[in-house]
Amino acid sequence: SRNLDMESIVAEVRAQYEEIASRSRAEAESWYQQKYEEMQLTATKHGDDLKNSKAEISEYNRRIARIHSEMELIKGQFSNHEAQIKEAEERGELAVKDARLRLQELEAALLRAKQDMARQVREYQSLMNIKLALDIEIATYRKLLEGEESRLYTSYQTHYITKPGPLNYDLESSFVGVSSQNATKDIHNTGLVKQEVVVNKGGSSSSLTTVTKSTKTTVVTSEMGKTLVSTGGSVQVMDKSAVKELEDVFN
């Protein structure tokens, strides 16, 4: 009976262990199942996160590639700009050098122009001085001639409108204060010498006619219609008509 008791006890204990093992297995399977499901959920979640991360990484890679290309483009533009800046600086330096040379040339030309202008001013002043002196001389002669016109004309009328007798005339070169080149032509008549003097002044010609006789009487006619008559040191002013009358009397 002791053997039966031992067998029953062993069987009971085995049954208890089997029950405990069965319950433990069920609990373990339930726990593992729960853990598996949780891990599945976690894996699914992390998988979605991974996909999102991969997508973000891909987007970042695309952005990085685009930024790299933009950087390369900017580097190329920067190099071009540096080359253009260097070329512009070189052109600027050349332009500055050319401008300085041009400025020096202009300054030299200005100096030459000033010197030439000063020389021309000096020449102009010299010519003006000469002109002033000539104007004064001309005015002096004009005043002398015009101041004596009335008196000399009256003196001529009282002394020379007469019929001369046989006189011995000689040639006398005449006088009028003109500095010029003279060409003379003599015409010999009985008792009379008529001398024609052509005066060249500045490219124009004026004719002076002189009639002389031994008593030192000289008649000079100008193209201005006035006539100078010199007799023994005195001078008279006549019109051309009076001179013609005097020549007719002599002839």
ABEGO torsion letter per residue (X at the ends): XAAAAAAAAAAAAAAAAAAAAAAAAAAAAAAAAAAAAAAAAAAAAAAAAAAAAAAAAAAAAAAAAAAAAAAAAAAAAAAAAAAAAAAAAAAAAAAAAAAAAAAAAAAAAAAAAAAAAAAAAAAAAAAAAAAAAAAAAAAAAAAAAAAAAAAAAAAAAAAABBBBBBBBBBBBBBABBBBBBBBBBBBBBBGBBBBBBBBBBGGBBBBBBBBBBAAGBBBBBBAAGBBBBBBGGBBBBBBAAAAAAAAAAAX
